[in-house]
């Protein structure tokens, strides 16, 4: 078994018996899209809600919720998944810093979660479970053979969804 490591603003894929992991999920969101029937999955570690936020029109697609979800879905279908079998799990989207302002731009974590959910809904992918919000960082590891997502949250231990 190999553990495929996904960095920030990155997308990678894994097949059973391998697993896939990302760490450093603060306001970022980890999106797992998987097909348990063929035991394949993809994980994106997104940093921002929308590709319209890209500067100079240079889009690093894995960095944004809207484009990362599209790329995950496209890859999974290329690998033989049927769109109606695809499911998703998400984690992250913490509010890592408290601000004395109500500036919407500072609410990166909650905005990322909302953007991911909107992108999944747009593409009709069922969101099976989530572990989002709070103010602690997370590391996640997904097993495509079982469909289980292990979440290690700073100061809160480990849980599975």
Secondary structure, 3 states (H helix, E strand, C coil): CCEEEECCCEEEEEECCCEEEEEEECCCEEEEEEECCCCEEEEEEECECCHHHCHHHCCCHHHEHHHHHHHHHHHHHHCCCCHHHCEEEEEECCCCCCCCCCCHHHCHHHHHHHHHHHHHHHCCCEEEEEEECCCCCEEEEEECCCCEEEEEECCCEEEEC
